[in-house]
Amino acid sequence: MSKVFDLGFGQSDREITLESLPVQGVVPSWLTGTLLRNGPGTFQVGEQRYRHWFDGLAMLHKFSFAGGRVAYANKFLETNAYRSAQETGRITYSEFATDPCRDFFQRVMAIFSPKITDSAKVNITQIANQYLALAETPIQVQFDPETLESVGVFSYEAGTTGQMTTVHPHFDFARDTVYNVVTRYHRMSHYRLYQMIGAAAPQCVGQVPVRQPAYMHSFGMSQNYIILTEFPLVVNPLSLLLWLRPYIENFTWKPQRGTPITLLNRFTGEVVARYKTDPFFAFHHVNAFEQGDELIFDIVAYPDADILKAYYLRRLEQPQMEIPFGKLRRYRLPLKAKQQPVTWETISEQCMELPRFDYERYNNNPNYRYVYASSINPRQRQGFYNQLVKVDMATRQAQIWYEENCYPGEPVFAAAPDHTAEDDGVILSVVLNAAQGNSFLLILDAHTFDEIGRAEIPHPVLFGYHGEYFRLNVDR
């Protein structure tokens, strides 16, 4: 694991712009868009190392497709956290699981003015005409998709203290509306539902009071409802407001609470139903829809929150480290006879994380069939995510892409023009090649799950998280 760890959790040496990457195989001629990726660009600042995979300074990556060619550029996101690290050679902003080294006086002062990171490294989205790098922290960073330069900030609420947001907003394309959830920490905390219609400012349409908020990386959305899944990884809000420890280390696993699930009417914000099911943990909701008298949602679930501990770098660098498997589950909520229990089933025994599907056409659609994800080969459990899977929700069968010494990131679906079948398109994934010491952009036929091409990058890309494909080249 040592070479993989050094390559995937090290530091990026340079920012580059390349007009054309060397291609093996074929890049489909119809692929004329841009893949924007986000993630950490370094886990090292001076002599200090970040502690967790979810830490680090944000770096954007851009792959532009035209005429069978692939152009590439990467750039650190220009934030206060990045500039301060460059100027001081030290970690000076609090991250997910890393706090700056501070003496007693500095810790006391941090209570009144915490330096919460603006290193928005987790996801990419477009809201109206703004391209945003997303983080769970209050500050989202607007950037120029052509130059990758930071051009401003975006937030759902005023102020930067006492709030966190999910990094997976939901879109209602027919109504030109975006939804997201902000957790506001206080003596009585609230989950606050925001909507943005067109280019209008965010509007709070509803909120749910909670005394011990849960850690929520994402939420679900069906045709009519917002789904808040409160995993029993919870926090005393006072701990976060004092900020004496890194963010996630203030949370405690309390399985005796079970997992409350709250439904909000997504148009009015009204709480319409509450449920409770067995304790479990998840980062990523996949899809949700209403069918008959049930609300059904799919989610990549774990029996507990140990996956968060597995991502500490001191554990990932251990040669025999095995990451817990996340598995695709389907939950069913009764919409009418609410006294009936919540039921669930495991859709696939495959390890799955960073799940994707054809969101634009099949979000909230009960007929959706295919989920793509990063995975771990059961014959090579040690190390990091080392294969891609495609799970057929109808047959429960899986297709696999695996290559020895290769570690693929999130599989992003790009639909072919005039596509008819759900899997008519390609899968795009940034893959670390430990044998060669660099990365490449993998292009799979989404239907057959066979490789059709790869574009070689001259350096390794650190293990990142999420990205988005935009059909038209954003720099044209």
N, C-alpha and C positions, 0 to 999 in steps of 0.2 A: 504493500500500500504506500510505501514511502515515496516512490517516484510519482505515483498518482496524486498523493497528498501535496507534494511540493508543486506540482503543475497546477492542480485545481484549486488549491488554497494558498497560493503564494502571492505574487504581485505582478501586475502588468508593467512591462518595461517601457512601453512607448504608446503614443497615440499616432495612428497612421491613417492615410487615405489612399486607397488603391483603386484605380479605374477598372481593373479586371483581375479576378482571381483565376488561377489555373483550375480548369474543370476536367474531371474524369467522368466519362459517361455523357449524359445529356441533361441540359437544362431546358425544360419545355418552352417552346417559343411563345406560348400564350402567357407565360408567367411574367407579367409586366407590372410588378408592384414592388413594395418595399417591406422588408421584415425589420422591425425595430425590436431590439432585445435590451433587457435591463439586468443588472446584477452587480455584485461587488467587483471593483477593479483592482483592489489590493486589500490584503489582510494584514499588512505591515506598514507602520508609520515610524520612521526612525528605528529605534531599538525596541519599540513596543509592537506587540501583536494583538489583534483582536481575538476574542475568545470563542466566537460562535459563527456558524455559517451565515446567520442572519445579520451579522455585523459587516463592517467594511465600508469603504467609500464607493459611491455609485459610479458605474461606468456604463455608457450607452454604446450599443453596437448597431450598425446599419448595414443591411444587405439589400442592394437595389438590383432588380432584374430587368433586362431588356435585350431582345435579340439573341437569346441563348447565352448571354454573358451575365456575370455577377460582379458588381462593384461592392467595395467594403470600406467602412470607416469606423473608427472607435474613438471615444472621447470621454474623459472624466466629466461627470456632471459638476458644473461650477457652482458650488454651494458654500455656505459659511463653514461647514464642517471640513470641506476639502481645502479651502483657502487657509484655514487655521492650521490644518495638518501640514500643509506645504510651508507655511511661514515659521512654525514652531518646531517641526519635526516630532510632534507629540500628538497623541490622541487627546483632544480637548472637549469633545462633545459626547454625551451619553448615547449609546446605541442600544440595540435590543438586549444584549447580554454583556455589554462592556461599558464600564464607567471610567472616566479619566482618573488617574492617580491624583488624589486630593488630600491635603492636610486637614486637620480638624476645622480650622477657620474657613477653608474653602468649602467644606461640606456644609457648614452652617449657612454660608452665603448661598449655596446652591438651593437651599430650601426656599429662599425668597426669589431667586432668579435662576432656575435650572437651565442649563445649556443643552436643550433637547436637540438631537440631530435633525438637520434638514437634508440628510443624504438619502434622497428618495430613490431607492435602489430596487424596489420589489416588482413593479409592474409598469406597463405602458398603456395609455388609453388616449382617445380623442374625444373631447367634449366640445360641441360646436366646432369652432375653428382652432381650438387650443389642443396642442399635443402636450400631454402631461406625463411626467415620471411620478409614480405613486409610491407612497410609504404609509405605514400604519400611524405615523406621527401626524400632527395637525397640518404640516406644511407639505403641499404637493408642488412640484417644480415644473413650470412651463418651459419648454425648450423649442428651438427652431429645428424642425425635422431635416432640413437641408444641411445645416452646419453643425447640428447637435449642441449648439451653444445655449446656455440658460438665458431666458429672456424675461422671467418673472416668476411669481409664486401664486398659488391658488389655495384657498381654504374654504371649508364649509361654514365655519363659525369664526367670529372675531377672537383674537387672542391665540396664544399657543400653549397655554398651560392648562392641564386638567382635561385633556381630550385626546382620544385616539379614533382612528377611522379604519374601516376595512379597505382592502386594496383591490377588491373585485366588484366595482360598480356594475349594476345591471342596466340593460338598455331595452326600452320599448321603442323599436324603430318606427312603428306605425304612428306613434304619437310624438315622436321626436323628444322622448323623455328619458332622463338618466336618474337612477336611484342609487343612494348609498346610505350607509348607517354610520353614525358617529356615536361613540360612547363618551358621555360627559361625566367625569368623575367629581363627586362632591359628597357631602354627608349623606344625602340621598342622590344617588347617581341616576342617570337616564340613558337608555338607548334611544337615539333620536334619528328618525327617518327623514332624509332629505330627498327632494326631487328638483331637477333642473330641466325646464322645458325650453328647448332651443338654446339660445344664447343668454337666457334670463339668469339672474342670480339664484343661487341655491335657496330653496324655501323649505323650512321644517314643516312637515305635514302631520307629524304625530310623534309621540314619545312614550316610552314605557319605563316607569320607575323601577329601580333595582338597588338593593342595599349592598350586595357583593357582586359586582359585574364580572361576567365571564370573559375570557380571552376569545375573541372572535376574529378570525382572519378573513372570513367571507360570510355571506348569508344567502338564503335561497329566495327565488321569486317565481311564482306561478302566474297564471293568467290574471288572477285577482288578488293574490296575497303576497306579502313579504313574510319570510320564514326566518325567525330568530332562534337559532339552536344554541342554547346556553350550556355548553359543556361544563362539567364541574371543576374546571380549572379557573378559580375565582380569586379576587383580590379585595382586601380591605382598602377602600379608596384613600384613606389617610396615608397608607404606605406609599402610594404613588404621588400624592401631593407633597409629601416630605422628600421623596426621591433620594433615599439614603442607599438604595441598591439599584443595580441595573433593572430596567423595566420588567423583564419577564421573571426575574427572581423574586419579585414581590407576590407572585401568584402561587396559590396552594391547590393541590389536587384533593378534592373532597368528594369521593365517589358516593358517599352516603346521600348526597343531594340528588342523585340521579341526573338526568338531563332534561330540564324544562324546555319546552318548545312553544313559542308564542307566534300566533298568526296575526298580522295586521292587514286590514284592508289597504291595499297600496294606493288607492285613489283618495281615501279620506284620512288615513292614518289611524283609524279606530282599531282597538284590540278586539278581535272577533272570536278568538278561541285560545285556550291554553291546554297543553298536554304535558305529560312527563313519561320518559322512557328510561331504560337502563343507562348507567354511566358509560360514556364513550367520548372520544376526542377526535377532532378532524381539523384540517386546515381548509379543505376545499369542498364546498358544495359543487355539484356538477350540473344537474338540470332538475326542473320541477314542473309538474303539470297537474291539472285537475281532470279526473276521469270518473264519471259517474258520481258517486257520493264520497269519493276519496280524493285527498290531495296526496300525490306521490312525489317524493324527492329522492334523488340519488346523490350519494356523498361518499368520499373516500375516508374510511373510518379506521380508528385504532381502538383497542380496548382501554387504553389509558394514555396519559400524556408523556410517556417515556420517550417518544420520538423526539421531543424537544431536547431532552438530555443527550440523546444520541448525536445531535448536531454540534455539540461542543467540540472545538478543534482538538482538544487534548484527547478526546475519545476517538475522533475520526482518524487520527494519525496512528492509532494502535493497529498493528497488522491483522489481528484476528477480530477486529470490530465487525459486528453484524447489525445493520440497520433494521429496526422493526418494520414489518410489512404493513402497509396500508392496503385495505381491501375495499372494493366497490360494494356498497350496500344500497338496498332500496328500502326506504321507509314509507309506510302507509298511514295517513292520518284520516280518521273518520270525520267527515264534514258535518254530518247531520246527527248521528247518534254518538255524540262526543264522549259518552260514558264508556264506549268501547275502547279497548286498549290500543295503543300504538303497536304496530307489528313491523318487523323488518326481516330481510333475508340477505344473504351474501350472494351477489351476482356472479362474482369471479374469485377464485382462489389466487389469482395472479397478484403479485405485489404491484401496487399502482400509486403513483404520486404525480403531481402537476398535471391533472387530467384536463383534456380538451375535447371538444366536439364541434360540429358545424353550428356554432352559436347563432349566426345570423339567420339561418333558415329554420333551425330546429329547436331554438330555445322555447320552452313551454309547450313543445309539440309532443304529444304522447306517442307519436310514431317514430320518434328518433331512435336510432339503432346502434350507432357506433361511438365508442369512447376510446380515445387514444391517451397514453400516459407513459411517463418514464417508469422504469421497473428494475427489478434485480433478478438476475438469473439464479434460480434455486441451486444450480450446480456450481455457482461461483458467488457464494453469499458474502464473503469478506470484501470489504471495500465500499464502493459507492454505487449509485445507480448505473447499471451497465447494459441495459437493453431497453427497447421500446416495445409496447404491447398495443394491440388493437382488440378491444373486446366487443363482440357482437351481443347486444342486449337480448336479441331474440333467441339465438341458439346457445348462448352462454359460452361460446367457443372463443379462443384467443389466437391471434396471429402475432408472431414474434420477429423483431429484427435484433440480431445479436452479432457482434464481431469482437473477437478476443482483444483485450487491452483497449477497448473503446468505451467511452462513458457519455451517452447522449443526454442532452438536456430536454426541456419541455418540447413536446411535439405539437407544432402549430399547423392547423389545417388551412390550406389555401384552395378554394374551390376553382374548378376549371370553368371557363366561359360557357354559358348555355348548358350548365350541368343539369342532369336529370336525376341520377342516382345520388344518394346521400354521400357516398364516398368517392364521388367523381372529382378528383383533384389530387393534390400532393400533400405530403407531410414534410415540414421543414424543422430540422433540429440541429442545434450546434453541438458537435461531438468532440470531446477531448480524446485525442489519440495518444495514449501513454507510450506506445512503442516508438512513435515518431517524434514525440515531444512538441506537437502542435495541435491545432484544432481544425475541423473542417465543417462546412455546412452540408448536412446530409439531406438529400431529396429522395423521398420514397413515393412510389405510386400508392395512393391511399387505399385503393381497391385491393391490389394484390399484396401490398406491404413489401414489395421488392424494391431494392435500390435501383434508381434510374440515373443518379448522378451525385457528385459531390464536388464542392468548391473548396480548395485548400487555402487555409489562412496561415500566414507565415509564423505565427506565434500561438501559444496556448491561450485559450479564453478561459478564465476562471469559472468555476461552477456557479451558474446564475439561476434565475428563477423564471420570470415570465417575460413575454413579449407579445407583439401583435403584428399581423400581416395586413397591410393596406393595399388594396387592389391597384391603385394608380401610384406611380412613382411620385413620392412627395417632394422631390427636388426638381420637378419639371414645371 
